[in-house]
Amino acid sequence: MLKKSVQIYTDGACRGNPGIGGWGASLNYNGKRKEIYGGEPETTNNRMEMTAVIEALKALKEPSYLTINSDSKYVLNGINEWLPNWKKRNWKTASRKPVKNVDLWQALDALTQAHTIEWVWVKGHSGNLGNDRADELANMGIDSL
């Protein structure tokens, strides 16, 4: 069975850091779009960036080929560079300190296993329509609180 190909845009936002935060994701498959968002009253921007990806992955019903577009270097560096070593060191950094946001990194790691993923960095607030929409959704998440 062929896997579906899904284009995902994610973003997180925070008013104050820490402060009130929101996340948003736009999932696009075969001309159809699903948009999701939410918020938390006390959080950080990095947590909201990660939550956007986690919630997008949770919204998928089957293993798929994914292109995940994010303006978060924290998420992209974490998933592509830091995560393998954190796991080898039992969730410790190179300086032997506990990994920040370990709960979200572990959830993200588990949710990515079923999919084939291409991670793409997009410059935030640069006119990329998918990223701009994800940003709008993240702010809707804040406004929904």
Secondary structure by P-SEA (a helix, b strand, c coil): cbbbbbbbbbbccccccccccbbbbbbbcccbbbbbbcccccccaaaaaaaaaaaaaaacccccccccccccaaaaaaacccaaaaaaacccccccccccaaaaaaaaaaaacccbbbbbbbbccccaaaaaaaaaaaaaaaaac
